[in-house]
Amino acid sequence: MDPGNSRSKPWAPNYDGVVPQIVLVEGDITTQDVDAIVNAANSSLLGGGGVDGAIHRAGGPSILAECEEIRRTTFPHGLPSGRAVATGGGNLPSRWVIHTVGPVYSASDDRSGLLASCHTESLRVADELGAETVAFPAISTGVFGYPIEEASVVALEAVRRAETSVGQVRFVLFGPVFEAFERALGT
């Protein structure tokens, strides 16, 4: 699984054992050859713009059908921010899509815990699925308005501190978002 143009941080011990290898990739999350990709979803789980729309378009109708079933049976009022659920990958190279809803940024209300939860909950779901490689976008940095510099630090720290069996986490990014994650990673 060649992540393409990437920078990586080697595995490092933490208090509970080993943290995932963190790799930054410039590219399209829908083309990543990983076990699971994470969708920066909206609470309806019914597709939308940005990463969410791209994943639904590339993955085909089976992802939407599974999301509709999740809405019907598990989250009739929508997926809460900070939580995560999985569907199959449809036509994507990844076997699964893990959907998580990031917080809308607020300068007056610290929502970094919710943003961190998006990452740790997605890794928890990945563990339940048996996924060894997971690709994340920059959750909440688009229309939800989370400042890229802050979001990158929260995301990387959440992954570093997560108790997970996932061996590699890719952050699939582009342009200034990639550069912000590079700075936060310290490469």
C-alpha positions, 0 to 999 in steps of 0.5 A: 500500500504505497500512500504516494507523496507522503511524510510519515512518523515512525511508530512510537511507544505510548503508555499503552503500547504502540500508536499508529504510524501517522502518514500525511498524503496529498491526494484524493481520499476516495482513491486510497487503498486502505481498509477504511476511509473516514467520511466527514459527514453531516448528521443526516448521513445522506451525503452533502458537499465536500468530502462527504459528497465525493465519497457518496458519489465515488462509492455509489448508491450502496453507501447511501442505502446503508446510511438510510438504514442506520438513520431508520434503525439506530440514529433516527434524529441523525448522527451526533457530533463526535460519534462514528458509524460504518458502512461498506465501501461500495465502489471505493477501493476501501472495504469500509467507510466510517462516517463521523460528524465533526463539530461546527467551529465556535470561537466562544465554545471549545469544541476540541473534545468533540473533534478529538472524539471524531478521531478516537470514535472512528478508530474504535469503529475501525478496531471493531471492523478489524481495519489495519489501515485508516484514511482520514480527511481534515474533519470540520475544516471545510464548511464547518469552519474549524481553523486548520491550524487548530484542527490539525493539532487536535486530530494528530493528538487524538490519534497519538493518544488513541487506544487502537489496534490500527497500524497506520493512519493516513491523513489525506489532505491538499494544499494549505491543509497538508502544510498545516498538518505537516507543521503540527506533525513536526516534519 
